[in-house]
Amino acid sequence: MSNPFTLLANLSVDATRIALEYRDVPADQLISGPARVGTAELGQLHGCSIGVWEMSSSVTTDVEVDEFFIVLSGKASVQFADGRPPLELQPGTVGHLAAGTATTWVVTQTLRKIYIA
């Protein structure tokens, strides 16, 4: 989803407060909810998209893109379909998800993160 906001060079933004564009999670990804996702793309760097992503408390499934992220607020667990141990997310968590990984997101407090994908 595109956002009219672009972070220009030599400027900054408070990612905990930036306005996001929200949409409902598609029904085929929803386990329990309702679930809403908000995004704001901040810009591109060397072919990577950088932005802010937020999800309301819910349980959803996804197939990941290659992404690094930093959690700003909230709590969640990312469970993996292949049985590897889940990621426990909270403010300050830095993570890396590999493209093609099937996941279940259990968001217990609205989760906001910075992504680089």
MOPAC internal coordinates of N, CA, C and O (Angstrom, degrees):
PM7 1SCF
backbone

  N    0.0000 0     0.00 0     0.00 0    0    0    0
  C    1.4458 1     0.00 0     0.00 0    1    0    0
  C    1.5233 1   107.53 1     0.00 0    2    1    0
  O    1.2310 1   120.50 1   -47.89 1    3    2    1
  N    1.2901 1   116.65 1   132.11 1    3    2    1
  C    1.4585 1   119.91 1   179.87 1    5    3    2
  C    1.5285 1   109.75 1   -89.55 1    6    5    3
  O    1.2310 1   121.46 1   -22.63 1    7    6    5
  N    1.2997 1   114.82 1   157.37 1    7    6    5
  C    1.4471 1   121.45 1   179.60 1    9    7    6
  C    1.5204 1   106.62 1  -133.13 1   10    9    7
  O    1.2310 1   119.01 1   -40.31 1   11   10    9
  N    1.3183 1   119.50 1   139.69 1   11   10    9
  C    1.4603 1   120.06 1  -179.03 1   13   11   10
  C    1.5230 1   112.77 1   -67.52 1   14   13   11
  O    1.2310 1   119.85 1   167.88 1   15   14   13
  N    1.3255 1   117.89 1   -12.12 1   15   14   13
  C    1.4489 1   121.81 1  -179.39 1   17   15   14
  C    1.5297 1   110.28 1   -80.34 1   18   17   15
  O    1.2310 1   120.05 1   -47.47 1   19   18   17
  N    1.3103 1   117.52 1   132.53 1   19   18   17
  C    1.4582 1   123.01 1   171.48 1   21   19   18
  C    1.5151 1   107.47 1  -133.82 1   22   21   19
  O    1.2310 1   120.91 1   -49.43 1   23   22   21
  N    1.3243 1   115.86 1   130.57 1   23   22   21
  C    1.4589 1   120.41 1   178.81 1   25   23   22
  C    1.5207 1   108.06 1   -80.39 1   26   25   23
  O    1.2310 1   120.71 1   -64.71 1   27   26   25
  N    1.3098 1   116.25 1   115.29 1   27   26   25
  C    1.4512 1   121.87 1  -178.14 1   29   27   26
  C    1.5237 1   110.70 1   -80.83 1   30   29   27
  O    1.2310 1   120.72 1   -22.36 1   31   30   29
  N    1.3234 1   116.22 1   157.64 1   31   30   29
  C    1.4648 1   122.16 1  -179.97 1   33   31   30
  C    1.5277 1   110.61 1   -58.20 1   34   33   31
  O    1.2310 1   121.28 1   -36.15 1   35   34   33
  N    1.2995 1   115.16 1   143.85 1   35   34   33
  C    1.4600 1   124.41 1   176.70 1   37   35   34
  C    1.5251 1   113.28 1    64.87 1   38   37   35
  O    1.2310 1   120.74 1  -153.36 1   39   38   37
  N    1.3364 1   116.18 1    26.64 1   39   38   37
  C    1.4576 1   122.74 1   174.31 1   41   39   38
  C    1.5230 1   108.91 1  -128.44 1   42   41   39
  O    1.2310 1   120.25 1   -10.90 1   43   42   41
  N    1.3228 1   117.12 1   169.10 1   43   42   41
  C    1.4651 1   121.03 1   177.25 1   45   43   42
  C    1.5154 1   109.40 1  -139.49 1   46   45   43
  O    1.2310 1   121.44 1   -12.30 1   47   46   45
  N    1.3284 1   114.85 1   167.70 1   47   46   45
  C    1.4585 1   121.95 1   179.82 1   49   47   46
  C    1.5291 1   107.73 1  -145.98 1   50   49   47
  O    1.2310 1   120.27 1   -29.21 1   51   50   49
  N    1.3168 1   117.10 1   150.79 1   51   50   49
  C    1.4622 1   121.94 1   174.97 1   53   51   50
  C    1.5233 1   107.58 1   -86.95 1   54   53   51
  O    1.2310 1   120.62 1   -77.28 1   55   54   53
  N    1.3175 1   116.42 1   102.72 1   55   54   53
  C    1.4666 1   121.66 1  -175.99 1   57   55   54
  C    1.5231 1   112.79 1   -67.53 1   58   57   55
  O    1.2310 1   120.03 1   162.78 1   59   58   57
  N    1.3247 1   117.55 1   -17.22 1   59   58   57
  C    1.4656 1   119.92 1   177.66 1   61   59   58
  C    1.5218 1   111.99 1   -78.07 1   62   61   59
  O    1.2310 1   120.46 1   165.08 1   63   62   61
  N    1.3466 1   116.73 1   -14.92 1   63   62   61
  C    1.4681 1   120.79 1  -175.60 1   65   63   62
  C    1.5244 1   114.49 1  -122.16 1   66   65   63
  O    1.2310 1   119.57 1   171.76 1   67   66   65
  N    1.3077 1   118.42 1    -8.24 1   67   66   65
  C    1.4645 1   120.68 1  -176.40 1   69   67   66
  C    1.5316 1   110.35 1   -60.43 1   70   69   67
  O    1.2310 1   120.59 1   -40.63 1   71   70   69
  N    1.3118 1   116.48 1   139.37 1   71   70   69
  C    1.4631 1   121.71 1   178.33 1   73   71   70
  C    1.5225 1   109.18 1   -69.60 1   74   73   71
  O    1.2310 1   120.78 1   -40.90 1   75   74   73
  N    1.3283 1   116.11 1   139.10 1   75   74   73
  C    1.4594 1   122.32 1  -179.13 1   77   75   74
  C    1.5185 1   110.13 1  -115.61 1   78   77   75
  O    1.2310 1   120.83 1   -22.08 1   79   78   77
  N    1.3200 1   116.02 1   157.92 1   79   78   77
  C    1.4673 1   122.30 1   171.19 1   81   79   78
  C    1.5172 1   106.71 1   -94.15 1   82   81   79
  O    1.2310 1   120.21 1   -55.17 1   83   82   81
  N    1.3474 1   117.21 1   124.83 1   83   82   81
  C    1.4710 1   122.07 1  -174.97 1   85   83   82
  C    1.5176 1   111.69 1  -105.06 1   86   85   83
  O    1.2310 1   122.10 1   -29.73 1   87   86   85
  N    1.3352 1   113.59 1   150.27 1   87   86   85
  C    1.4646 1   121.77 1   174.14 1   89   87   86
  C    1.5260 1   107.90 1  -148.58 1   90   89   87
  O    1.2310 1   120.56 1   -22.11 1   91   90   89
  N    1.3227 1   116.53 1   157.89 1   91   90   89
  C    1.4623 1   121.16 1   174.66 1   93   91   90
  C    1.5204 1   109.39 1   -75.54 1   94   93   91
  O    1.2310 1   120.48 1   -33.90 1   95   94   93
  N    1.3240 1   116.69 1   146.10 1   95   94   93
  C    1.4590 1   121.42 1   173.54 1   97   95   94
  C    1.5288 1   107.40 1   -70.74 1   98   97   95
  O    1.2310 1   119.54 1   -44.09 1   99   98   97
  N    1.3409 1   118.49 1   135.91 1   99   98   97
  C    1.4669 1   120.40 1   179.11 1  101   99   98
  C    1.5342 1   111.84 1   -56.12 1  102  101   99
  O    1.2310 1   120.65 1   -38.14 1  103  102  101
  N    1.3220 1   116.36 1   141.86 1  103  102  101
  C    1.4630 1   122.58 1  -175.98 1  105  103  102
  C    1.5240 1   112.76 1   -55.22 1  106  105  103
  O    1.2310 1   119.78 1   145.81 1  107  106  105
  N    1.3371 1   118.02 1   -34.19 1  107  106  105
  C    1.4674 1   120.00 1  -178.02 1  109  107  106
  C    1.5337 1   112.56 1   -72.82 1  110  109  107
  O    1.2310 1   119.44 1   171.53 1  111  110  109
  N    1.3353 1   118.68 1    -8.47 1  111  110  109
  C    1.4588 1   122.71 1   177.04 1  113  111  110
  C    1.5278 1   112.38 1  -105.88 1  114  113  111
  O    1.2310 1   120.25 1   173.80 1  115  114  113
  N    1.3218 1   117.12 1    -6.20 1  115  114  113
  C    1.4570 1   122.43 1  -173.16 1  117  115  114
  C    1.5251 1   111.04 1   -91.26 1  118  117  115
  O    1.2310 1   120.59 1   -57.31 1  119  118  117
  N    1.3378 1   116.48 1   122.69 1  119  118  117
  C    1.4595 1   121.96 1   173.52 1  121  119  118
  C    1.5186 1   108.92 1   -98.04 1  122  121  119
  O    1.2310 1   120.28 1   131.70 1  123  122  121
  N    1.3309 1   117.07 1   -48.30 1  123  122  121
  C    1.4640 1   121.02 1   172.00 1  125  123  122
  C    1.5161 1   108.22 1  -148.07 1  126  125  123
  O    1.2310 1   121.88 1   -33.19 1  127  126  125
  N    1.2930 1   114.01 1   146.81 1  127  126  125
  C    1.4548 1   117.41 1  -174.23 1  129  127  126
  C    1.5034 1   109.56 1  -173.82 1  130  129  127
  O    1.2310 1   119.72 1    31.54 1  131  130  129
  N    1.2989 1   118.14 1  -148.46 1  131  130  129
  C    1.4607 1   128.74 1    18.43 1  133  131  130
  C    1.5271 1   112.32 1   -71.03 1  134  133  131
  O    1.2310 1   121.14 1   -17.85 1  135  134  133
  N    1.3179 1   115.42 1   162.15 1  135  134  133
  C    1.4587 1   121.38 1   179.65 1  137  135  134
  C    1.5163 1   109.55 1  -130.23 1  138  137  135
  O    1.2310 1   121.55 1   -44.81 1  139  138  137
  N    1.3278 1   114.64 1   135.19 1  139  138  137
  C    1.4683 1   120.80 1   175.57 1  141  139  138
  C    1.5161 1   107.77 1  -125.20 1  142  141  139
  O    1.2310 1   121.48 1   -37.32 1  143  142  141
  N    1.3234 1   114.77 1   142.68 1  143  142  141
  C    1.4624 1   122.06 1   178.35 1  145  143  142
  C    1.5164 1   107.84 1  -119.88 1  146  145  143
  O    1.2310 1   120.98 1   -45.32 1  147  146  145
  N    1.3285 1   115.73 1   134.68 1  147  146  145
  C    1.4577 1   121.38 1   175.69 1  149  147  146
  C    1.5153 1   109.63 1  -118.36 1  150  149  147
  O    1.2310 1   120.61 1   -37.38 1  151  150  149
  N    1.3296 1   116.44 1   142.62 1  151  150  149
  C    1.4607 1   120.79 1   179.03 1  153  151  150
  C    1.5248 1   110.88 1  -140.06 1  154  153  151
  O    1.2310 1   121.77 1   -26.42 1  155  154  153
  N    1.3188 1   114.21 1   153.58 1  155  154  153
  C    1.4582 1   122.37 1   169.84 1  157  155  154
  C    1.5183 1   106.27 1  -147.43 1  158  157  155
  O    1.2310 1   120.56 1   -67.92 1  159  158  157
  N    1.3132 1   116.53 1   112.08 1  159  158  157
  C    1.4577 1   119.15 1   176.16 1  161  159  158
  C    1.5249 1   107.88 1   -78.88 1  162  161  159
  O    1.2310 1   120.77 1   -52.48 1  163  162  161
  N    1.3315 1   116.14 1   127.52 1  163  162  161
  C    1.4537 1   121.21 1  -178.22 1  165  163  162
  C    1.5169 1   112.11 1   -90.08 1  166  165  163
  O    1.2310 1   120.30 1   152.86 1  167  166  165
  N    1.3314 1   117.03 1   -27.14 1  167  166  165
  C    1.4545 1   120.20 1   179.80 1  169  167  166
  C    1.5096 1   111.80 1   159.99 1  170  169  167
  O    1.2310 1   121.46 1     9.43 1  171  170  169
  N    1.3182 1   114.82 1  -170.57 1  171  170  169
  C    1.4623 1   123.46 1  -179.09 1  173  171  170
  C    1.5202 1   108.37 1  -123.24 1  174  173  171
  O    1.2310 1   120.99 1   -32.59 1  175  174  173
  N    1.3311 1   115.71 1   147.41 1  175  174  173
  C    1.4535 1   121.32 1   175.41 1  177  175  174
  C    1.5196 1   108.38 1  -146.75 1  178  177  175
  O    1.2310 1   120.49 1   -63.63 1  179  178  177
  N    1.3186 1   116.66 1   116.37 1  179  178  177
  C    1.4696 1   122.20 1   178.88 1  181  179  178
  C    1.5246 1   111.90 1    51.34 1  182  181  179
  O    1.2310 1   120.39 1  -137.43 1  183  182  181
  N    1.3234 1   116.87 1    42.57 1  183  182  181
  C    1.4604 1   121.94 1   176.91 1  185  183  182
  C    1.5136 1   115.26 1    83.95 1  186  185  183
  O    1.2310 1   119.66 1  -179.42 1  187  186  185
  N    1.3214 1   118.26 1     0.58 1  187  186  185
  C    1.4625 1   122.13 1   178.81 1  189  187  186
  C    1.5248 1   110.33 1  -103.64 1  190  189  187
  O    1.2310 1   120.76 1   -39.39 1  191  190  189
  N    1.3326 1   116.16 1   140.61 1  191  190  189
  C    1.4618 1   121.58 1   172.41 1  193  191  190
  C    1.5157 1   108.27 1   -86.16 1  194  193  191
  O    1.2310 1   120.53 1   -42.09 1  195  194  193
  N    1.3240 1   116.59 1   137.91 1  195  194  193
  C    1.4494 1   122.28 1   177.54 1  197  195  194
  C    1.5204 1   107.28 1  -125.00 1  198  197  195
  O    1.2310 1   120.80 1   -47.92 1  199  198  197
  N    1.3209 1   116.07 1   132.08 1  199  198  197
  C    1.4514 1   118.10 1  -178.43 1  201  199  198
  C    1.5050 1   113.08 1  -165.82 1  202  201  199
  O    1.2310 1   121.71 1     6.57 1  203  202  201
  N    1.3319 1   114.34 1  -173.43 1  203  202  201
  C    1.4586 1   123.30 1   178.54 1  205  203  202
  C    1.5223 1   107.11 1  -113.65 1  206  205  203
  O    1.2310 1   120.62 1   -42.65 1  207  206  205
  N    1.3404 1   116.42 1   137.35 1  207  206  205
  C    1.4682 1   123.55 1  -178.72 1  209  207  206
  C    1.5081 1   108.12 1  -132.78 1  210  209  207
  O    1.2310 1   120.19 1   -40.17 1  211  210  209
  N    1.3298 1   117.25 1   139.83 1  211  210  209
  C    1.4609 1   121.76 1   179.62 1  213  211  210
  C    1.5203 1   109.52 1  -140.29 1  214  213  211
  O    1.2310 1   120.69 1   -38.31 1  215  214  213
  N    1.3517 1   116.29 1   141.69 1  215  214  213
  C    1.4652 1   121.18 1   175.33 1  217  215  214
  C    1.5160 1   109.52 1  -133.25 1  218  217  215
  O    1.2310 1   121.20 1   -42.86 1  219  218  217
  N    1.3351 1   115.31 1   137.14 1  219  218  217
  C    1.4588 1   121.44 1   177.50 1  221  219  218
  C    1.5294 1   110.05 1   -72.98 1  222  221  219
  O    1.2310 1   120.82 1   -14.68 1  223  222  221
  N    1.3257 1   116.03 1   165.32 1  223  222  221
  C    1.4643 1   121.14 1   177.20 1  225  223  222
  C    1.5195 1   109.32 1   -56.63 1  226  225  223
  O    1.2310 1   121.10 1   -53.86 1  227  226  225
  N    1.3365 1   115.50 1   126.14 1  227  226  225
  C    1.4606 1   121.23 1  -175.49 1  229  227  226
  C    1.5145 1   108.97 1   179.49 1  230  229  227
  O    1.2310 1   121.14 1    -1.35 1  231  230  229
  N    1.3316 1   115.43 1   178.65 1  231  230  229
  C    1.4662 1   122.23 1   171.30 1  233  231  230
  C    1.5222 1   106.32 1  -129.91 1  234  233  231
  O    1.2310 1   120.83 1   -58.42 1  235  234  233
  N    1.3417 1   116.02 1   121.58 1  235  234  233
  C    1.4592 1   121.75 1  -176.63 1  237  235  234
  C    1.5266 1   110.12 1  -138.52 1  238  237  235
  O    1.2310 1   121.17 1   -17.49 1  239  238  237
  N    1.3327 1   115.37 1   162.51 1  239  238  237
  C    1.4567 1   120.97 1   175.21 1  241  239  238
  C    1.5240 1   109.20 1  -111.25 1  242  241  239
  O    1.2310 1   121.24 1   -21.04 1  243  242  241
  N    1.3300 1   115.23 1   158.96 1  243  242  241
  C    1.4609 1   120.08 1   179.51 1  245  243  242
  C    1.5243 1   108.91 1  -159.07 1  246  245  243
  O    1.2310 1   121.10 1   -17.52 1  247  246  245
  N    1.3114 1   115.50 1   162.48 1  247  246  245
  C    1.4570 1   123.12 1   167.45 1  249  247  246
  C    1.5205 1   104.60 1  -118.85 1  250  249  247
  O    1.2310 1   121.02 1   -60.37 1  251  250  249
  N    1.3205 1   115.65 1   119.63 1  251  250  249
  C    1.4522 1   121.83 1  -168.03 1  253  251  250
  C    1.5210 1   114.48 1   -77.30 1  254  253  251
  O    1.2310 1   121.41 1   -23.48 1  255  254  253
  N    1.3284 1   114.90 1   156.52 1  255  254  253
  C    1.4604 1   123.19 1   165.82 1  257  255  254
  C    1.5280 1   105.44 1   -99.78 1  258  257  255
  O    1.2310 1   119.91 1   -13.93 1  259  258  257
  N    1.3315 1   117.78 1   166.07 1  259  258  257
  C    1.4592 1   120.67 1   177.33 1  261  259  258
  C    1.5222 1   107.49 1   -69.18 1  262  261  259
  O    1.2310 1   120.60 1   -61.64 1  263  262  261
  N    1.3226 1   116.45 1   118.36 1  263  262  261
  C    1.4697 1   120.41 1  -170.81 1  265  263  262
  C    1.5239 1   111.54 1  -149.95 1  266  265  263
  O    1.2310 1   121.11 1   -42.23 1  267  266  265
  N    1.3162 1   115.49 1   137.77 1  267  266  265
  C    1.4585 1   122.73 1   164.06 1  269  267  266
  C    1.5233 1   106.25 1  -103.05 1  270  269  267
  O    1.2310 1   120.13 1   -32.34 1  271  270  269
  N    1.3453 1   117.35 1   147.66 1  271  270  269
  C    1.4583 1   119.70 1   179.39 1  273  271  270
  C    1.5208 1   110.72 1  -148.72 1  274  273  271
  O    1.2310 1   121.84 1   -20.43 1  275  274  273
  N    1.3459 1   114.09 1   159.57 1  275  274  273
  C    1.4613 1   123.24 1   175.82 1  277  275  274
  C    1.5240 1   106.69 1  -131.35 1  278  277  275
  O    1.2310 1   120.31 1   -57.89 1  279  278  277
  N    1.3245 1   117.00 1   122.11 1  279  278  277
  C    1.4617 1   121.36 1  -179.40 1  281  279  278
  C    1.5232 1   109.46 1   -78.70 1  282  281  279
  O    1.2310 1   121.16 1   -51.14 1  283  282  281
  N    1.3347 1   115.38 1   128.86 1  283  282  281
  C    1.4611 1   122.17 1   178.68 1  285  283  282
  C    1.5211 1   112.23 1   -95.19 1  286  285  283
  O    1.2310 1   120.72 1   140.32 1  287  286  285
  N    1.3396 1   116.23 1   -39.68 1  287  286  285
  C    1.4627 1   120.36 1  -177.67 1  289  287  286
  C    1.5203 1   109.59 1  -157.61 1  290  289  287
  O    1.2310 1   121.08 1   -19.86 1  291  290  289
  N    1.3401 1   115.54 1   160.14 1  291  290  289
  C    1.4535 1   121.66 1   176.76 1  293  291  290
  C    1.5138 1   113.63 1    94.24 1  294  293  291
  O    1.2310 1   121.85 1     3.40 1  295  294  293
  N    1.3354 1   114.06 1  -176.60 1  295  294  293
  C    1.4704 1   121.28 1   179.75 1  297  295  294
  C    1.5149 1   108.88 1  -143.52 1  298  297  295
  O    1.2310 1   121.64 1   -38.22 1  299  298  297
  N    1.3482 1   114.46 1   141.78 1  299  298  297
  C    1.4603 1   120.49 1   178.48 1  301  299  298
  C    1.5150 1   109.97 1  -161.79 1  302  301  299
  O    1.2310 1   121.80 1   -13.71 1  303  302  301
  N    1.3030 1   114.16 1   166.29 1  303  302  301
  C    1.4551 1   122.37 1   172.67 1  305  303  302
  C    1.5286 1   106.87 1  -127.27 1  306  305  303
  O    1.2310 1   120.58 1   -46.66 1  307  306  305
  N    1.3243 1   116.49 1   133.34 1  307  306  305
  C    1.4596 1   120.57 1   174.98 1  309  307  306
  C    1.5245 1   106.65 1  -106.83 1  310  309  307
  O    1.2310 1   121.17 1   -65.73 1  311  310  309
  N    1.3303 1   115.37 1   114.27 1  311  310  309
  C    1.4565 1   121.43 1  -179.35 1  313  311  310
  C    1.5229 1   108.94 1   -99.56 1  314  313  311
  O    1.2310 1   121.00 1   -34.41 1  315  314  313
  N    1.3311 1   115.69 1   145.59 1  315  314  313
  C    1.4586 1   121.37 1  -175.74 1  317  315  314
  C    1.5212 1   111.14 1  -108.28 1  318  317  315
  O    1.2310 1   120.59 1   -45.13 1  319  318  317
  N    1.3330 1   116.48 1   134.87 1  319  318  317
  C    1.4605 1   121.74 1  -178.69 1  321  319  318
  C    1.5291 1   112.08 1   -63.04 1  322  321  319
  O    1.2310 1   120.06 1   154.22 1  323  322  321
  N    1.3364 1   117.49 1   -25.78 1  323  322  321
  C    1.4630 1   119.90 1  -178.73 1  325  323  322
  C    1.5233 1   112.78 1   -83.48 1  326  325  323
  O    1.2310 1   119.57 1  -178.26 1  327  326  325
  N    1.3437 1   118.42 1     1.74 1  327  326  325
  C    1.4455 1   121.80 1   174.02 1  329  327  326
  C    1.5179 1   116.20 1    90.59 1  330  329  327
  O    1.2310 1   119.77 1   177.64 1  331  330  329
  N    1.3214 1   118.05 1    -2.36 1  331  330  329
  C    1.4791 1   117.78 1   177.56 1  333  331  330
  C    1.5213 1   109.35 1   -64.32 1  334  333  331
  O    1.2310 1   119.68 1   -20.26 1  335  334  333
  N    1.3452 1   118.21 1   159.74 1  335  334  333
  C    1.4710 1   120.70 1  -178.05 1  337  335  334
  C    1.5267 1   111.76 1   -58.83 1  338  337  335
  O    1.2310 1   120.25 1   -36.35 1  339  338  337
  N    1.3321 1   117.12 1   143.65 1  339  338  337
  C    1.4645 1   120.44 1  -179.50 1  341  339  338
  C    1.5265 1   112.19 1   -70.35 1  342  341  339
  O    1.2310 1   121.33 1   -21.58 1  343  342  341
  N    1.3185 1   115.06 1   158.42 1  343  342  341
  C    1.4650 1   121.93 1   170.96 1  345  343  342
  C    1.5214 1   107.16 1   -90.92 1  346  345  343
  O    1.2310 1   120.30 1   -50.63 1  347  346  345
  N    1.3121 1   117.03 1   129.37 1  347  346  345
  C    1.4661 1   121.86 1   175.19 1  349  347  346
  C    1.5210 1   106.85 1   -99.50 1  350  349  347
  O    1.2310 1   120.64 1   -61.97 1  351  350  349
  N    1.3189 1   116.39 1   118.03 1  351  350  349
  C    1.4566 1   121.92 1  -174.02 1  353  351  350
  C    1.5198 1   111.41 1  -106.81 1  354  353  351
  O    1.2310 1   121.24 1   -42.88 1  355  354  353
  N    1.3315 1   115.23 1   137.12 1  355  354  353
  C    1.4593 1   123.85 1   175.60 1  357  355  354
  C    1.5175 1   106.86 1  -155.49 1  358  357  355
  O    1.2310 1   119.36 1    -9.83 1  359  358  357
  N    1.3352 1   118.82 1   170.17 1  359  358  357
  C    1.4638 1   119.71 1  -179.34 1  361  359  358
  C    1.5289 1   111.49 1   -52.55 1  362  361  359
  O    1.2310 1   121.47 1   -48.66 1  363  362  361
  N    1.3256 1   114.79 1   131.34 1  363  362  361
  C    1.4559 1   121.57 1  -179.57 1  365  363  362
  C    1.5141 1   114.73 1    97.31 1  366  365  363
  O    1.2310 1   119.81 1   165.97 1  367  366  365
  N    1.3389 1   117.96 1   -14.03 1  367  366  365
  C    1.4648 1   120.70 1   179.04 1  369  367  366
  C    1.5188 1   109.65 1   -66.90 1  370  369  367
  O    1.2310 1   120.84 1   -46.90 1  371  370  369
  N    1.3284 1   116.00 1   133.10 1  371  370  369
  C    1.4623 1   123.18 1   172.95 1  373  371  370
  C    1.5160 1   106.57 1  -113.36 1  374  373  371
  O    1.2310 1   120.20 1   -48.80 1  375  374  373
  N    1.3277 1   117.22 1   131.20 1  375  374  373
  C    1.4550 1   120.26 1  -177.59 1  377  375  374
  C    1.5092 1   112.95 1  -139.53 1  378  377  375
  O    1.2310 1   121.67 1   -10.51 1  379  378  377
  N    1.3307 1   114.41 1   169.49 1  379  378  377
  C    1.4670 1   122.79 1   177.87 1  381  379  378
  C    1.5167 1   107.34 1  -138.74 1  382  381  379
  O    1.2310 1   120.65 1   -56.06 1  383  382  381
  N    1.3155 1   116.36 1   123.94 1  383  382  381
  C    1.4602 1   122.48 1   175.63 1  385  383  382
  C    1.5163 1   108.27 1  -111.06 1  386  385  383
  O    1.2310 1   120.65 1   -44.24 1  387  386  385
  N    1.3270 1   116.36 1   135.76 1  387  386  385
  C    1.4598 1   121.80 1  -178.68 1  389  387  386
  C    1.5270 1   110.76 1   -89.76 1  390  389  387
  O    1.2310 1   120.68 1   -37.50 1  391  390  389
  N    1.3027 1   116.30 1   142.50 1  391  390  389
  C    1.4672 1   122.20 1   178.64 1  393  391  390
  C    1.5266 1   109.93 1   -56.14 1  394  393  391
  O    1.2310 1   121.20 1   -42.54 1  395  394  393
  N    1.3336 1   115.31 1   137.46 1  395  394  393
  C    1.4603 1   121.61 1   176.47 1  397  395  394
  C    1.5116 1   114.87 1    87.42 1  398  397  395
  O    1.2310 1   119.62 1   175.59 1  399  398  397
  N    1.3337 1   118.32 1    -4.41 1  399  398  397
  C    1.4635 1   121.59 1  -179.75 1  401  399  398
  C    1.5242 1   109.88 1   -73.77 1  402  401  399
  O    1.2310 1   120.40 1   -52.85 1  403  402  401
  N    1.3408 1   116.83 1   127.15 1  403  402  401
  C    1.4648 1   122.16 1   176.42 1  405  403  402
  C    1.5236 1   108.47 1   -84.02 1  406  405  403
  O    1.2310 1   120.59 1   -54.48 1  407  406  405
  N    1.3380 1   116.48 1   125.52 1  407  406  405
  C    1.4577 1   122.08 1  -175.37 1  409  407  406
  C    1.5178 1   112.00 1  -130.98 1  410  409  407
  O    1.2310 1   121.85 1   -20.37 1  411  410  409
  N    1.3331 1   114.06 1   159.63 1  411  410  409
  C    1.4587 1   122.78 1   167.58 1  413  411  410
  C    1.5187 1   106.70 1  -123.83 1  414  413  411
  O    1.2310 1   120.83 1   -56.41 1  415  414  413
  N    1.3254 1   116.02 1   123.59 1  415  414  413
  C    1.4641 1   122.72 1   179.68 1  417  415  414
  C    1.5234 1   108.42 1   -98.00 1  418  417  415
  O    1.2310 1   120.74 1   -60.46 1  419  418  417
  N    1.3394 1   116.19 1   119.54 1  419  418  417
  C    1.4573 1   122.56 1   175.63 1  421  419  418
  C    1.5365 1   106.14 1  -108.95 1  422  421  419
  O    1.2310 1   120.92 1   -81.73 1  423  422  421
  N    1.3138 1   115.84 1    98.27 1  423  422  421
  C    1.4615 1   121.78 1  -175.67 1  425  423  422
  C    1.5288 1   107.84 1   -98.08 1  426  425  423
  O    1.2310 1   120.70 1   -65.96 1  427  426  425
  N    1.3437 1   116.27 1   114.04 1  427  426  425
  C    1.4621 1   121.00 1  -177.92 1  429  427  426
  C    1.5257 1   112.38 1   -96.56 1  430  429  427
  O    1.2310 1   119.89 1   156.84 1  431  430  429
  N    1.3353 1   117.82 1   -23.16 1  431  430  429
  C    1.4676 1   123.97 1   171.85 1  433  431  430
  C    1.5186 1   106.35 1  -137.51 1  434  433  431
  O    1.2310 1   120.25 1   -46.29 1  435  434  433
  N    1.3176 1   117.13 1   133.71 1  435  434  433
  C    1.4694 1   120.98 1  -177.36 1  437  435  434
  C    1.5320 1   110.06 1   -38.06 1  438  437  435
  O    1.2310 1   121.06 1   -56.69 1  439  438  437
  N    1.3263 1   115.57 1   123.31 1  439  438  437
  C    1.4594 1   122.89 1  -173.50 1  441  439  438
  C    1.5287 1   109.76 1  -102.81 1  442  441  439
  O    1.2310 1   120.60 1   -50.04 1  443  442  441
  N    1.3141 1   116.46 1   129.96 1  443  442  441
  C    1.4725 1   122.09 1   175.10 1  445  443  442
  C    1.5123 1   108.11 1  -125.37 1  446  445  443
  O    1.2310 1   121.00 1   -46.83 1  447  446  445
  N    1.3306 1   115.68 1   133.17 1  447  446  445
  C    1.4678 1   120.40 1  -179.11 1  449  447  446
  C    1.5162 1   110.93 1  -142.51 1  450  449  447
  O    1.2310 1   121.34 1   -20.95 1  451  450  449
  N    1.3185 1   115.03 1   159.05 1  451  450  449
  C    1.4599 1   123.12 1   168.18 1  453  451  450
  C    1.5194 1   105.60 1   -94.08 1  454  453  451
  O    1.2310 1   120.14 1   -45.39 1  455  454  453
  N    1.3268 1   117.33 1   134.61 1  455  454  453
  C    1.4614 1   119.95 1   177.13 1  457  455  454
  C    1.5237 1   110.72 1  -120.35 1  458  457  455
  O    1.2310 1   121.70 1   -29.00 1  459  458  457
  N    1.3240 1   114.35 1   151.00 1  459  458  457
  C    1.4604 1   123.47 1   171.86 1  461  459  458
  C    1.5206 1   105.07 1  -130.84 1  462  461  459
  O    1.2310 1   120.48 1   -69.42 1  463  462  461
  N    1.3205 1   116.68 1   110.58 1  463  462  461
  C    1.4719 1   120.37 1  -173.38 1  465  463  462
  C    1.5317 1   110.93 1  -134.73 1  466  465  463
  O    1.2310 1   120.10 1   180.00 1  467  466  465

